[in-house]
Amino acid sequence: MRRALALPFLSLLAAASLAAPPAFAGHGKEEKTAPATYFALQPLTATTIRRDGRRGVMTLETGVQALDPALMERAQQSEPRLRAAFAQVLMTYTAGMPRGAAPDLNYLGSRMQDAADKVLGRKGSKVLLGSAMVN
């Protein structure tokens, strides 16, 4: 009889110990997340002339990296202005691009970096270019 009562009691005790979290869980440890240092903008588009003479669209993915938290916050708050400045640089570039030529991403990157420094008011951010496609 004693054994018959002990088995259900032990199984109930085992199930309770698995379901309950430990009493000391979460004490003494605070999880800290690193501040964001990069954010991507929506892809930019501008019209261009394709090799066959028809109009085409150039699409460019961009992002901004800033290691300084204050500059990163300013960049995130200035996202619409950054996007407008980058779009202006891209549209100006594609308007003068030779027919059927591949885009010069080094030139575009340096012009967009100048625009970002002007919008943010100081240097310290880094403009990163993703994929560029002319369709």
FIKOLZA-1660 file (N, C-alpha, C; in steps of 0.1 Angstrom, whole numbers, plus 5000, padded with zeros to 4 digits):
% residues 135
   i   px   py   pz ch aa at
   1 5008 4988 5000  A  M  N
   1 5000 5000 5000  A  M CA
   1 5009 5013 5000  A  M  C
   2 5019 5012 5008  A  R  N
   2 5028 5023 5009  A  R CA
   2 5034 5027 4995  A  R  C
   3 5038 5017 4988  A  R  N
   3 5044 5018 4975  A  R CA
   3 5034 5024 4965  A  R  C
   4 5022 5020 4966  A  A  N
   4 5012 5025 4956  A  A CA
   4 5010 5040 4958  A  A  C
   5 5011 5045 4970  A  L  N
   5 5009 5059 4973  A  L CA
   5 5022 5067 4969  A  L  C
   6 5033 5061 4970  A  A  N
   6 5046 5068 4968  A  A CA
   6 5048 5071 4953  A  A  C
   7 5044 5062 4944  A  L  N
   7 5046 5064 4930  A  L CA
   7 5039 5076 4924  A  L  C
   8 5026 5077 4927  A  P  N
   8 5019 5089 4922  A  P CA
   8 5024 5102 4928  A  P  C
   9 5028 5102 4941  A  F  N
   9 5033 5113 4947  A  F CA
   9 5046 5118 4941  A  F  C
  10 5055 5108 4938  A  L  N
  10 5068 5111 4932  A  L CA
  10 5067 5116 4918  A  L  C
  11 5057 5111 4910  A  S  N
  11 5055 5116 4897  A  S CA
  11 5049 5130 4897  A  S  C
  12 5041 5133 4906  A  L  N
  12 5035 5146 4907  A  L CA
  12 5046 5156 4911  A  L  C
  13 5055 5152 4920  A  L  N
  13 5066 5161 4925  A  L CA
  13 5075 5163 4913  A  L  C
  14 5078 5153 4905  A  A  N
  14 5087 5155 4894  A  A CA
  14 5081 5164 4883  A  A  C
  15 5068 5163 4881  A  A  N
  15 5062 5171 4871  A  A CA
  15 5062 5186 4876  A  A  C
  16 5059 5188 4888  A  A  N
  16 5059 5202 4894  A  A CA
  16 5073 5208 4893  A  A  C
  17 5083 5200 4895  A  S  N
  17 5097 5206 4895  A  S CA
  17 5101 5210 4881  A  S  C
  18 5096 5203 4871  A  L  N
  18 5099 5206 4857  A  L CA
  18 5091 5218 4852  A  L  C
  19 5079 5220 4857  A  A  N
  19 5071 5231 4853  A  A CA
  19 5075 5244 4859  A  A  C
  20 5079 5244 4872  A  A  N
  20 5082 5256 4879  A  A CA
  20 5096 5262 4875  A  A  C
  21 5097 5275 4873  A  P  N
  21 5110 5280 4871  A  P CA
  21 5118 5281 4884  A  P  C
  22 5131 5281 4883  A  P  N
  22 5139 5281 4895  A  P CA
  22 5137 5295 4902  A  P  C
  23 5139 5295 4915  A  A  N
  23 5136 5307 4923  A  A CA
  23 5147 5317 4920  A  A  C
  24 5158 5314 4916  A  F  N
  24 5169 5324 4914  A  F CA
  24 5171 5328 4900  A  F  C
  25 5162 5324 4891  A  A  N
  25 5163 5327 4877  A  A CA
  25 5161 5342 4874  A  A  C
  26 5170 5348 4867  A  G  N
  26 5169 5362 4864  A  G CA
  26 5175 5372 4874  A  G  C
  27 5179 5367 4885  A  H  N
  27 5185 5376 4895  A  H CA
  27 5200 5377 4893  A  H  C
  28 5204 5390 4893  A  G  N
  28 5219 5393 4892  A  G CA
  28 5223 5394 4878  A  G  C
  29 5215 5391 4868  A  K  N
  29 5219 5392 4854  A  K CA
  29 5209 5402 4847  A  K  C
  30 5215 5412 4842  A  E  N
  30 5207 5422 4834  A  E CA
  30 5212 5421 4819  A  E  C
  31 5203 5418 4810  A  E  N
  31 5208 5417 4796  A  E CA
  31 5208 5431 4790  A  E  C
  32 5219 5434 4785  A  K  N
  32 5221 5447 4778  A  K CA
  32 5223 5445 4764  A  K  C
  33 5215 5452 4756  A  T  N
  33 5217 5451 4741  A  T CA
  33 5226 5462 4736  A  T  C
  34 5233 5459 4726  A  A  N
  34 5242 5469 4720  A  A CA
  34 5233 5479 4713  A  A  C
  35 5237 5492 4713  A  P  N
  35 5229 5502 4706  A  P CA
  35 5231 5500 4691  A  P  C
  36 5220 5503 4683  A  A  N
  36 5221 5502 4669  A  A CA
  36 5231 5510 4663  A  A  C
  37 5239 5505 4653  A  T  N
  37 5249 5513 4647  A  T CA
  37 5247 5514 4632  A  T  C
  38 5236 5507 4627  A  Y  N
  38 5233 5507 4612  A  Y CA
  38 5218 5507 4610  A  Y  C
  39 5214 5514 4600  A  F  N
  39 5200 5513 4595  A  F CA
  39 5200 5515 4580  A  F  C
  40 5191 5507 4574  A  A  N
  40 5189 5508 4560  A  A CA
  40 5178 5517 4556  A  A  C
  41 5180 5524 4545  A  L  N
  41 5169 5532 4539  A  L CA
  41 5161 5524 4529  A  L  C
  42 5150 5528 4525  A  Q  N
  42 5142 5522 4514  A  Q CA
  42 5150 5523 4502  A  Q  C
  43 5149 5514 4492  A  P  N
  43 5157 5515 4480  A  P CA
  43 5153 5528 4472  A  P  C
  44 5163 5534 4466  A  L  N
  44 5161 5546 4459  A  L CA
  44 5160 5542 4444  A  L  C
  45 5152 5550 4436  A  T  N
  45 5151 5548 4422  A  T CA
  45 5152 5561 4415  A  T  C
  46 5157 5560 4402  A  A  N
  46 5159 5571 4393  A  A CA
  46 5158 5566 4379  A  A  C
  47 5153 5575 4370  A  T  N
  47 5152 5571 4356  A  T CA
  47 5165 5573 4349  A  T  C
  48 5168 5564 4339  A  T  N
  48 5180 5565 4331  A  T CA
  48 5177 5561 4317  A  T  C
  49 5187 5562 4308  A  I  N
  49 5185 5557 4294  A  I CA
  49 5192 5544 4293  A  I  C
  50 5185 5534 4288  A  R  N
  50 5191 5521 4287  A  R CA
  50 5199 5520 4274  A  R  C
  51 5206 5509 4272  A  R  N
  51 5215 5507 4260  A  R CA
  51 5207 5508 4247  A  R  C
  52 5195 5503 4247  A  D  N
  52 5187 5504 4235  A  D CA
  52 5180 5517 4232  A  D  C
  53 5182 5527 4241  A  G  N
  53 5176 5540 4239  A  G CA
  53 5163 5542 4247  A  G  C
  54 5157 5532 4252  A  R  N
  54 5145 5533 4260  A  R CA
  54 5148 5537 4274  A  R  C
  55 5138 5542 4280  A  R  N
  55 5140 5546 4295  A  R CA
  55 5141 5534 4303  A  R  C
  56 5149 5535 4313  A  G  N
  56 5151 5525 4323  A  G CA
  56 5150 5530 4337  A  G  C
  57 5152 5522 4347  A  V  N
  57 5151 5526 4361  A  V CA
  57 5164 5520 4368  A  V  C
  58 5170 5529 4375  A  M  N
  58 5182 5524 4383  A  M CA
  58 5177 5524 4398  A  M  C
  59 5179 5512 4404  A  T  N
  59 5175 5510 4418  A  T CA
  59 5188 5509 4426  A  T  C
  60 5189 5515 4438  A  L  N
  60 5201 5515 4446  A  L CA
  60 5197 5513 4461  A  L  C
  61 5203 5504 4467  A  E  N
  61 5200 5502 4482  A  E CA
  61 5211 5509 4489  A  E  C
  62 5207 5517 4500  A  T  N
  62 5217 5524 4508  A  T CA
  62 5214 5522 4523  A  T  C
  63 5224 5525 4531  A  G  N
  63 5223 5524 4545  A  G CA
  63 5233 5534 4551  A  G  C
  64 5231 5537 4564  A  V  N
  64 5239 5546 4571  A  V CA
  64 5244 5539 4584  A  V  C
  65 5257 5540 4586  A  Q  N
  65 5264 5534 4598  A  Q CA
  65 5270 5546 4606  A  Q  C
  66 5267 5546 4619  A  A  N
  66 5273 5556 4628  A  A CA
  66 5276 5549 4641  A  A  C
  67 5289 5549 4645  A  L  N
  67 5293 5542 4658  A  L CA
  67 5290 5551 4670  A  L  C
  68 5289 5564 4668  A  D  N
  68 5286 5573 4679  A  D CA
  68 5271 5573 4681  A  D  C
  69 5266 5570 4693  A  P  N
  69 5252 5569 4696  A  P CA
  69 5244 5582 4693  A  P  C
  70 5250 5593 4696  A  A  N
  70 5243 5606 4694  A  A CA
  70 5242 5609 4679  A  A  C
  71 5252 5605 4672  A  L  N
  71 5251 5607 4657  A  L CA
  71 5242 5598 4651  A  L  C
  72 5241 5585 4656  A  M  N
  72 5231 5576 4651  A  M CA
  72 5217 5580 4654  A  M  C
  73 5215 5585 4665  A  E  N
  73 5201 5590 4668  A  E CA
  73 5198 5602 4659  A  E  C
  74 5207 5611 4657  A  R  N
  74 5205 5622 4647  A  R CA
  74 5202 5617 4633  A  R  C
  75 5209 5607 4629  A  A  N
  75 5208 5601 4616  A  A CA
  75 5194 5595 4614  A  A  C
  76 5190 5587 4625  A  Q  N
  76 5176 5581 4624  A  Q CA
  76 5165 5592 4624  A  Q  C
  77 5167 5602 4631  A  Q  N
  77 5157 5613 4631  A  Q CA
  77 5157 5621 4618  A  Q  C
  78 5169 5621 4611  A  S  N
  78 5170 5628 4598  A  S CA
  78 5168 5619 4586  A  S  C
  79 5162 5607 4588  A  E  N
  79 5160 5598 4577  A  E CA
  79 5153 5603 4565  A  E  C
  80 5142 5611 4567  A  P  N
  80 5136 5617 4555  A  P CA
  80 5145 5626 4547  A  P  C
  81 5153 5634 4554  A  R  N
  81 5162 5644 4548  A  R CA
  81 5174 5636 4541  A  R  C
  82 5179 5626 4547  A  L  N
  82 5189 5618 4541  A  L CA
  82 5184 5611 4529  A  L  C
  83 5172 5606 4529  A  R  N
  83 5166 5599 4517  A  R CA
  83 5165 5609 4506  A  R  C
  84 5160 5621 4509  A  A  N
  84 5158 5631 4499  A  A CA
  84 5171 5635 4493  A  A  C
  85 5182 5637 4501  A  A  N
  85 5195 5641 4496  A  A CA
  85 5201 5630 4488  A  A  C
  86 5199 5617 4492  A  F  N
  86 5205 5606 4484  A  F CA
  86 5197 5605 4471  A  F  C
  87 5184 5607 4471  A  A  N
  87 5176 5606 4458  A  A CA
  87 5181 5617 4449  A  A  C
  88 5183 5629 4454  A  Q  N
  88 5188 5640 4445  A  Q CA
  88 5201 5637 4439  A  Q  C
  89 5210 5631 4447  A  V  N
  89 5224 5627 4441  A  V CA
  89 5222 5617 4430  A  V  C
  90 5213 5607 4433  A  L  N
  90 5211 5596 4423  A  L CA
  90 5205 5601 4411  A  L  C
  91 5195 5610 4412  A  M  N
  91 5188 5615 4400  A  M CA
  91 5197 5624 4392  A  M  C
  92 5205 5632 4398  A  T  N
  92 5215 5640 4391  A  T CA
  92 5225 5631 4384  A  T  C
  93 5229 5621 4390  A  Y  N
  93 5239 5612 4384  A  Y CA
  93 5233 5605 4372  A  Y  C
  94 5221 5599 4373  A  T  N
  94 5216 5591 4362  A  T CA
  94 5212 5600 4351  A  T  C
  95 5209 5613 4353  A  A  N
  95 5205 5622 4342  A  A CA
  95 5217 5624 4333  A  A  C
  96 5229 5624 4338  A  G  N
  96 5241 5626 4330  A  G CA
  96 5248 5613 4326  A  G  C
  97 5243 5602 4330  A  M  N
  97 5250 5589 4328  A  M CA
  97 5249 5585 4313  A  M  C
  98 5261 5581 4307  A  P  N
  98 5261 5577 4293  A  P CA
  98 5252 5565 4290  A  P  C
  99 5246 5565 4279  A  R  N
  99 5237 5554 4275  A  R CA
  99 5243 5540 4276  A  R  C
 100 5237 5532 4284  A  G  N
 100 5242 5518 4285  A  G CA
 100 5254 5516 4294  A  G  C
 101 5259 5527 4300  A  A  N
 101 5271 5525 4309  A  A CA
 101 5267 5519 4323  A  A  C
 102 5277 5512 4328  A  A  N
 102 5275 5507 4342  A  A CA
 102 5276 5518 4352  A  A  C
 103 5269 5518 4363  A  P  N
 103 5270 5529 4373  A  P CA
 103 5283 5528 4380  A  P  C
 104 5289 5540 4383  A  D  N
 104 5301 5541 4390  A  D CA
 104 5298 5543 4405  A  D  C
 105 5298 5532 4412  A  L  N
 105 5294 5532 4426  A  L CA
 105 5304 5539 4435  A  L  C
 106 5316 5540 4432  A  N  N
 106 5326 5547 4440  A  N CA
 106 5323 5562 4440  A  N  C
 107 5319 5567 4428  A  Y  N
 107 5315 5581 4426  A  Y CA
 107 5302 5584 4434  A  Y  C
 108 5292 5575 4432  A  L  N
 108 5280 5577 4439  A  L CA
 108 5281 5577 4454  A  L  C
 109 5290 5567 4459  A  G  N
 109 5292 5566 4473  A  G CA
 109 5298 5579 4479  A  G  C
 110 5308 5584 4472  A  S  N
 110 5315 5596 4477  A  S CA
 110 5305 5608 4477  A  S  C
 111 5297 5610 4467  A  R  N
 111 5287 5621 4466  A  R CA
 111 5276 5619 4477  A  R  C
 112 5272 5607 4479  A  M  N
 112 5262 5605 4490  A  M CA
 112 5268 5607 4504  A  M  C
 113 5281 5604 4505  A  Q  N
 113 5288 5606 4518  A  Q CA
 113 5288 5621 4521  A  Q  C
 114 5291 5629 4510  A  D  N
 114 5291 5644 4512  A  D CA
 114 5277 5649 4516  A  D  C
 115 5267 5643 4509  A  A  N
 115 5253 5647 4512  A  A CA
 115 5250 5643 4527  A  A  C
 116 5254 5632 4531  A  A  N
 116 5251 5627 4545  A  A CA
 116 5258 5636 4555  A  A  C
 117 5270 5640 4553  A  D  N
 117 5278 5649 4562  A  D CA
 117 5271 5662 4563  A  D  C
 118 5266 5667 4551  A  K  N
 118 5259 5680 4551  A  K CA
 118 5246 5679 4559  A  K  C
 119 5238 5669 4557  A  V  N
 119 5225 5668 4564  A  V CA
 119 5227 5666 4579  A  V  C
 120 5237 5658 4583  A  L  N
 120 5239 5655 4597  A  L CA
 120 5246 5666 4604  A  L  C
 121 5253 5675 4597  A  G  N
 121 5260 5686 4603  A  G CA
 121 5274 5683 4607  A  G  C
 122 5279 5671 4606  A  R  N
 122 5292 5667 4609  A  R CA
 122 5296 5654 4603  A  R  C
 123 5309 5651 4603  A  K  N
 123 5314 5639 4598  A  K CA
 123 5313 5628 4609  A  K  C
 124 5314 5616 4605  A  G  N
 124 5314 5605 4615  A  G CA
 124 5305 5594 4611  A  G  C
 125 5296 5596 4602  A  S  N
 125 5288 5585 4597  A  S CA
 125 5294 5579 4584  A  S  C
 126 5289 5568 4581  A  K  N
 126 5294 5561 4569  A  K CA
 126 5283 5556 4560  A  K  C
 127 5282 5561 4548  A  V  N
 127 5272 5557 4538  A  V CA
 127 5276 5543 4532  A  V  C
 128 5267 5533 4533  A  L  N
 128 5270 5520 4527  A  L CA
 128 5261 5518 4516  A  L  C
 129 5266 5513 4505  A  L  N
 129 5258 5510 4493  A  L CA
 129 5256 5495 4492  A  L  C
 130 5243 5491 4489  A  G  N
 130 5240 5477 4487  A  G CA
 130 5241 5474 4472  A  G  C
 131 5231 5468 4467  A  S  N
 131 5230 5464 4453  A  S CA
 131 5225 5476 4444  A  S  C
 132 5231 5477 4432  A  A  N
 132 5227 5487 4423  A  A CA
 132 5222 5479 4410  A  A  C
 133 5211 5483 4405  A  M  N
 133 5205 5476 4393  A  M CA
 133 5199 5485 4384  A  M  C
 134 5203 5484 4371  A  V  N
 134 5196 5492 4360  A  V CA
 134 5188 5482 4352  A  V  C
 135 5175 5486 4352  A  N  N
 135 5165 5477 4345  A  N CA
 135 5158 5485 4334  A  N  C
% end
